[in-house]
């Protein structure tokens, strides 16, 4: 089987996954890497969560401080959840233009990191 140039992500990058109330997902910014596949993220609701990077994503996607991710809370009281998707810079710009992501959250988190 011939391998496509650019990998399988070229097809998936057409549509940007957006947060949905039905699924319970929200957009977050990574504050810091806690190690062991866990991150500390600050979400659009103003809360700080502990996010797990699933195994299939851990091996293929590098997530750093300041990255914007789509997060799915588990619905428990311990403020934990799972990273669903990491947005690239061009997608973050589109999210800001569409009004889905508030630029103030990025600036706020930038001050906490730096």
C-alpha positions as CSV (number, residue, x, y, z in Angstrom):
1,X,0.0,0.0,0.0
2,X,1.4,3.4,-1.0
3,X,1.8,6.0,1.6
4,X,0.3,9.4,1.0
5,X,2.6,12.4,1.3
6,X,1.6,14.5,4.3
7,X,0.2,11.6,6.2
8,X,-3.4,10.9,7.1
9,X,-4.0,14.2,8.9
10,X,-4.4,16.1,5.6
11,X,-7.9,14.7,5.2
12,X,-8.8,15.4,8.8
13,X,-7.6,19.0,8.8
14,X,-10.5,20.1,6.5
15,X,-12.9,20.7,9.4
16,X,-11.9,22.1,12.7
17,X,-13.5,20.3,15.6
18,X,-15.5,22.8,17.7
19,X,-16.6,22.6,21.3
20,X,-20.2,21.3,21.7
21,X,-22.5,21.3,24.6
22,X,-24.0,18.0,23.6
23,X,-20.6,16.2,24.0
24,X,-19.5,18.5,26.8
25,X,-16.3,19.5,25.2
26,X,-14.6,22.9,25.7
27,X,-11.6,24.8,24.5
28,X,-8.6,25.1,27.0
29,X,-5.1,26.4,27.0
30,X,-2.2,24.3,28.4
31,X,-0.7,25.8,31.6
32,X,2.0,23.2,32.2
33,X,3.0,19.6,31.6
34,X,2.6,17.6,34.8
35,X,4.3,14.5,33.4
36,X,3.1,11.0,33.1
37,X,0.7,11.9,30.3
38,X,-1.1,14.6,32.3
39,X,-1.4,18.4,31.7
40,X,-2.8,21.3,33.7
41,X,-5.2,23.2,31.5
42,X,-7.3,26.4,31.9
43,X,-10.6,26.3,30.1
44,X,-13.0,28.9,28.7
45,X,-15.2,28.5,31.9
46,X,-12.3,29.9,34.0
47,X,-11.6,26.6,35.8
48,X,-8.3,24.8,35.9
49,X,-8.4,21.1,35.2
50,X,-6.0,18.1,35.1
51,X,-6.1,16.7,31.6
52,X,-5.0,13.2,30.5
53,X,-3.4,12.7,27.1
54,X,-4.8,9.5,25.6
55,X,-2.3,6.9,24.5
56,X,-3.1,7.2,20.8
57,X,-2.5,10.9,21.0
58,X,0.5,10.8,23.3
59,X,2.5,8.9,20.6
60,X,1.6,11.1,17.7
61,X,1.0,14.6,19.0
62,X,3.3,16.8,21.0
63,X,1.5,19.1,23.4
64,X,3.4,22.0,25.0
65,X,2.6,24.9,27.3
66,X,0.5,27.5,25.6
67,X,-1.1,25.1,23.1
68,X,-4.8,25.3,22.6
69,X,-6.7,22.0,23.0
70,X,-10.2,20.6,22.9
71,X,-11.0,19.1,26.3
72,X,-13.6,16.7,27.5
73,X,-14.2,16.8,31.3
74,X,-15.1,13.5,32.9
75,X,-17.9,15.0,35.0
76,X,-16.4,14.1,38.3
77,X,-15.7,16.4,41.2
78,X,-11.9,15.9,41.0
79,X,-11.7,18.3,38.0
80,X,-10.2,15.8,35.5
81,X,-10.7,15.0,31.9
82,X,-9.2,14.1,28.6
83,X,-7.6,16.0,25.7
84,X,-9.6,15.3,22.5
85,X,-7.7,17.4,20.0
86,X,-4.8,19.9,19.7
87,X,-5.3,22.9,17.5
88,X,-2.5,24.2,15.2
89,X,-1.7,27.9,15.0
90,X,-3.8,28.5,11.8
91,X,-6.8,26.8,13.5
92,X,-6.4,29.0,16.6
93,X,-6.5,32.1,14.4
94,X,-9.7,30.8,12.7
95,X,-11.3,30.1,16.1
96,X,-10.5,33.7,17.3
97,X,-11.9,35.1,14.0
98,X,-15.1,33.1,14.4
99,X,-15.5,34.2,18.0
100,X,-15.3,30.7,19.4
101,X,-12.1,31.4,21.4
102,X,-11.5,34.6,23.3
103,X,-8.1,36.1,22.8
104,X,-8.1,37.3,26.4
105,X,-7.8,33.7,27.6
106,X,-4.6,33.3,25.6
107,X,-3.1,36.5,27.0
108,X,-4.2,35.6,30.5
109,X,-2.6,32.1,30.3
110,X,0.5,33.6,28.7
111,X,1.1,35.8,31.7
112,X,0.6,32.7,34.1
113,X,3.1,30.7,32.1
114,X,5.7,33.4,31.5
